[in-house]
Structures are given as C-alpha cells and as structure tokens.
Amino acid sequence: MVRPSGGGRATVGRVTGLLDELRAAVGADGVLTDSDVTAGYARDMMPLAPAGTPCAVVLPRDAAGVQAVVRSCAANRTPIVPRGAGSGLSGAANAIDGCVVLCLAKMNNIIEVDPDNRLAVVEPGVVNLELREAVEKRGLFYPPDPSSYDWCTIGGNLATNAGGLCCVKYGVTTDFVLGLEVVLASGELLRTGRRTVKGVAGYDLTRLFVGSEGTLGVITRATLALRPIPQAPATLVASFGTTAAAGRAVATIIREGMVPSLMEIMDRTSIRAVQNFGHTDLDNAAALLLCQSDSGGEVARRELAAIEQACSAAGAELVYATDDLAEGRLLLAARRAVLPALETLGTWLTDDVCVPRTAITSLIERSESIASRLGLTIAVVGHAGDGNMHPTIVYDSSSPDETARAHQAFNDILEVGLELGGTVTGEHGVGKIKQDWLAREIGPVGLDVHRRIKAALDPHNLFNPGSMFSFDD
Ligand SMILES: Cc1cc2nc3c(=O)[nH]c(=O)nc-3n(C[C@H](O)[C@H](O)[C@H](O)COP(=O)(O)OP(=O)(O)OC[C@H]3O[C@@H](n4cnc5c(N)ncnc54)[C@H](O)[C@@H]3O)c2cc1C
C-alpha cells in the first residue's frame, strides 16, 4: 500500500519563521493570527465534526500568493486546510491543530463571461449567487444551486461537487466544469481541461479535483459552462396520506420519462415542523411532493399535467398546480422553511445519503424507526428527483446523552443508506465525519487507489490531512 509520508509538524520557531514568509507572500493584512479571529475560521456548519486550532488564517488575493503560501507551508511541513465560506456540512474545511487555513474568499473576481461560447471564468471566492446574478444579466444561467447559494463559494462548490434543488434536470457542479487552475503541493500551477464544448485529451484531471475536498490541491480559477436562462417555473404541490404513495408517484414520474426542473419531498415530521412555524395552510399529510417545470408555456403545462396524473394515480389526496410565479414561490417557501422551523426545536444535524429513487420510501420509514428507537426528532427532506435525502436530526446539544444519541442516529441513517444500495454522501462530502463510512463504501481496493492518487499529488500530506480518508488502517 502506498502512503504519503506524514512529515514533521511545525515547532514554535518554525511557526514564527513561517508567519514572516506568509506575510511576505500575501501582505501583513492577509495573515490573521489573533485567536479570537482565527476561531471564526476553524469550523464549518457540521456540529459534530472535530476541529483544531490553526496557527494562522491566510487570505491570498491571487494565484501567485497561493503558490507562495503553499511553498512556504510545504518547506515548513505545516498542513494547509483550504476554505471557502465555511458553509460545509461535513467538517471538511475544519482546521487541524497548527495548520494554515487558506481562505480563498478574497479571490472573488468574475474574470470573464463569454455569451458566444456560453462560459464564465471565475476565481474560487466568488459566491454562487453573485455568479448566477452576473451571468443572468447576459441572458445566461449557471444551474448548480445548493440551498446555501447566497453565501457558499464556487471554490467550495467545486471541491465538494455541490448539488442542489435543480440537479434532477441539470446535474451537479461537475457537469458545468470545463477546466480548472490548481496550485499543487509542489507550488506548481496546473491547468486542466478546456474552453471547448467537447475535449478528451488526456486523463480527465478536471474531474479528479472536483469533489476532492481540498485534499489534492488549491483551486485558484475555474472555467464553467453556462446555459440559456430557462423559462419562469410553473409549480405543483401534491400531498399524500402515506409515504409509500409519495414514493409510488416519484417512481412513476421517473419511469414515464418526465424531467421536472425540481422535485422535492417533505416527510410528516418536516411538514409538522413547518406547520407549527407558521405555514398554517399545510394539511396533515404524511408526505408532500413539490415539483417544478421550467420549460415554459404549453410545454410546462403539459409536463405538470402529466406529473399531476402520476400523483393522482399514486393516491395523492390533493394536487395543486400554478404557473403564477409568486404563488409558486409561496408553495416552495414550505420546503425552504424546514431548517428554520427545525432550528426553533433545537440544534439540527443534517445527514446526507443518496439512495436509489425506488428506495426513498424505505429511507423515510426507517428514519422514523430510528427516531422513535432513539427518542429523537428526525425530519426527512430531500431531492426526490435524484434520491438525495437529508434526514435532519434535532437534538439538545447541551445534553451529552442526547448528543450521543444524535450521533448514533446519524450513523444508523448511513447504515440504512448503504443497506438500501445507496451512498454515504450525495452532496455534502466525507470531510472529517464520514471517513470510516467512505472506507466501508469503497472497500480496501478503492481506498488504496485513493491513497495512491494522494501520494502521487501530495506526497507529504500537505493538504487537509486526515480529511476524507486517513493513511492509517
Ligand atoms: C443551510 C445549508 C444548506 C446547504 N445546502 C446544500 C445543498 O443544497 N447542496 C450542497 O451540495 N451543499 C449544501 N450545503 C453545504 C455547503 O454549502 C456546500 O458544501 C458548499 O459547496 C460549501 O462551499 P463553501 O464555500 O462554504 O466551502 P467550505 O465549507 O469552506 O469548504 C468545503 C470544502 O471545500 C474545500 N475548498 C474550499 N475552497 C477550495 C479551493 N479553492 N480549493 C480547494 N479546496 C477548496 C475545503 O477544504 C473543504 O474541503 C448547505 C449548507 C448549509 C449550511
């Protein structure tokens, strides 16, 4: 088995020298060492993942600055944890003790929008929403839309291969990446990919870095494919008396070749939470299905009519469709209100499993069993169109016993996900909380190949060590 060498960790004297080098690389104002300030960069949004104390947070302004930082850290054997906005839900951007957190937030230029070739070139710190708004002004659309789109960065989206609500029709981040610029552990600048629509020259290095969670290099630029702006969406909501009926509707919609631009599911617990939060017009359903079509006009009406028929045939108790934009937004507000509603009940912990679409019902029902066995609230919401479910555990984080049960529930849900033929993460990544689960899912050969790739690109284990997988058995 090939393993990168662990290297020695920084000593106090080496840290002082390193800080001088970092200031020379990015300017004194780009190096933060005040522990009250650096603590704000030490963890992401996953409450259960471990986080250490960085020796500094460094905010470069260009690729040359990143290269200089990487070379200094490599020479000092100081690990680097790349970071975007810290909105991640796997602890992937969490600091480890003595590391440099390399935050790309200040590299936030949209370098180019090229409508004739339908592409954009951006720096990693650009916020997803800012890119969407900028290209929209040119009549274009950047589809990947994680729910955190108003604050997460393109660099973070690339490194986690982020998904979102529109994946069912448009795919995930990787489907929109043409090429990358990456600073390697050697400090060299690697350019992958292309600006053309097609291209098969060499290994697909671009996709090796997409989803690599900051373990292989630092993304400093991306060339992204764009689409024409779709039509304003028409929206449909269907409520079901049983989860199984909702599952049947999803299966029929997929089997019959319908491609909604959004298909979300809410289970009984999330419906109740939203109802208590103020959306009083929701009925006492066991499951809600929300669908959209962005095909426009008559085509959208036909698509939603077919979806309506599938829902009714599956036993929907109520189906309502509208092409009024404001009304559609209001219907979708229920889905968007789930996390704020759960937040009023306690600390939320979102799990992330992707199961075959035919197994969505089982995943929801087995999450209910886990909740009652462990005496917790678990609300399941998810992207029904692609089977990516987010059972969200609500618990009292001031109680060690409840926290332990929440952790247990988190793992039990992953177990169920694998048993149902799914994967332990559909979009949030492995990070510092699912390493053992990745090892289980990919097996010893898969893990060894991961380690060989890491050893080839990052032989001294400089980038995000311990995240995603470890080098110990
Ligand atoms: C309320 C909420 C809703 C969410 N909804 C979704 C959703 O619908 N879909 C989804 O996919 N995710 C979702 N997320 C998770 C999170 O927003 C995404 O994972 C997002 O892509 C992270 O972006 P970030 O800029 O915050 O990255 P960070 O959290 O800072 O980092 C994430 C990973 O990327 C690495 N990284 C960051 N920048 C770079 C770079 N330039 N080069 C190399 N590595 C880098 C980090 O090391 C880390 O491994 C949600 C999170 C929250 C809090």
The ligand as a MOL file (V3000), in Angstrom:
LIG
                    3D

  0  0  0     0  0            999 V3000
M  V30 BEGIN CTAB
M  V30 COUNTS 53 58 0 0 0
M  V30 BEGIN ATOM
M  V30 1 C -28.2090 25.7210 5.1840 0
M  V30 2 C -27.2850 24.9530 4.2860 0
M  V30 3 C -27.7910 24.3950 3.1260 0
M  V30 4 C -26.9380 23.6600 2.2710 0
M  V30 5 N -27.4520 23.1370 1.1130 0
M  V30 6 C -26.6420 22.4520 0.2720 0
M  V30 7 C -27.1600 21.9080 -0.9440 0
M  V30 8 O -28.3280 22.0580 -1.2980 0
M  V30 9 N -26.3050 21.2260 -1.7330 0
M  V30 10 C -24.9850 21.0510 -1.3970 0
M  V30 11 O -24.2450 20.4310 -2.1690 0
M  V30 12 N -24.4760 21.5620 -0.2580 0
M  V30 13 C -25.2630 22.2560 0.5830 0
M  V30 14 N -24.7540 22.7700 1.7480 0
M  V30 15 C -23.3390 22.5110 2.1010 0
M  V30 16 C -22.3250 23.5860 1.6170 0
M  V30 17 O -22.9630 24.8320 1.4470 0
M  V30 18 C -21.6540 23.1410 0.3220 0
M  V30 19 O -20.8500 22.0030 0.5870 0
M  V30 20 C -20.7670 24.2150 -0.3280 0
M  V30 21 O -20.3320 23.7170 -1.5850 0
M  V30 22 C -19.5430 24.6070 0.5000 0
M  V30 23 O -19.0000 25.8020 -0.0240 0
M  V30 24 P -18.0770 26.7290 0.8980 0
M  V30 25 O -17.5840 27.8570 0.0600 0
M  V30 26 O -18.7970 27.1100 2.1160 0
M  V30 27 O -16.8850 25.7250 1.2010 0
M  V30 28 P -16.2240 25.3410 2.6120 0
M  V30 29 O -17.2510 24.7930 3.5350 0
M  V30 30 O -15.3970 26.4590 3.0900 0
M  V30 31 O -15.2610 24.1580 2.1450 0
M  V30 32 C -15.7960 22.9520 1.6630 0
M  V30 33 C -14.6510 22.0670 1.1370 0
M  V30 34 O -14.0700 22.6840 0.0020 0
M  V30 35 C -12.6580 22.8380 0.1690 0
M  V30 36 N -12.3180 24.0640 -0.5630 0
M  V30 37 C -12.9070 25.2780 -0.4790 0
M  V30 38 N -12.3660 26.1130 -1.3780 0
M  V30 39 C -11.4090 25.4240 -2.0420 0
M  V30 40 C -10.4840 25.7320 -3.0860 0
M  V30 41 N -10.4630 26.9280 -3.6700 0
M  V30 42 N -9.6180 24.7790 -3.4960 0
M  V30 43 C -9.6340 23.5340 -2.9430 0
M  V30 44 N -10.4860 23.1890 -1.9650 0
M  V30 45 C -11.3650 24.1110 -1.5200 0
M  V30 46 C -12.4510 22.8720 1.6660 0
M  V30 47 O -11.1480 22.4340 2.0220 0
M  V30 48 C -13.5000 21.8700 2.1160 0
M  V30 49 O -12.9750 20.5730 1.9320 0
M  V30 50 C -25.5680 23.5050 2.6050 0
M  V30 51 C -25.0650 24.1020 3.7750 0
M  V30 52 C -25.9130 24.8100 4.6030 0
M  V30 53 C -25.3310 25.4420 5.8310 0
M  V30 END ATOM
M  V30 BEGIN BOND
M  V30 1 1 1 2
M  V30 2 1 2 3
M  V30 3 2 2 52
M  V30 4 2 3 4
M  V30 5 1 4 5
M  V30 6 1 4 50
M  V30 7 2 5 6
M  V30 8 1 6 7
M  V30 9 1 6 13
M  V30 10 2 7 8
M  V30 11 1 7 9
M  V30 12 1 9 10
M  V30 13 2 10 11
M  V30 14 1 10 12
M  V30 15 2 12 13
M  V30 16 1 13 14
M  V30 17 1 14 15
M  V30 18 1 14 50
M  V30 19 1 15 16
M  V30 20 1 16 17
M  V30 21 1 16 18
M  V30 22 1 18 19
M  V30 23 1 18 20
M  V30 24 1 20 21
M  V30 25 1 20 22
M  V30 26 1 22 23
M  V30 27 1 23 24
M  V30 28 2 24 25
M  V30 29 1 24 26
M  V30 30 1 24 27
M  V30 31 1 27 28
M  V30 32 2 28 29
M  V30 33 1 28 30
M  V30 34 1 28 31
M  V30 35 1 31 32
M  V30 36 1 32 33
M  V30 37 1 33 34
M  V30 38 1 33 48
M  V30 39 1 34 35
M  V30 40 1 35 36
M  V30 41 1 35 46
M  V30 42 1 36 37
M  V30 43 1 36 45
M  V30 44 2 37 38
M  V30 45 1 38 39
M  V30 46 1 39 40
M  V30 47 2 39 45
M  V30 48 1 40 41
M  V30 49 2 40 42
M  V30 50 1 42 43
M  V30 51 2 43 44
M  V30 52 1 44 45
M  V30 53 1 46 47
M  V30 54 1 46 48
M  V30 55 1 48 49
M  V30 56 2 50 51
M  V30 57 1 51 52
M  V30 58 1 52 53
M  V30 END BOND
M  V30 END CTAB
M  END
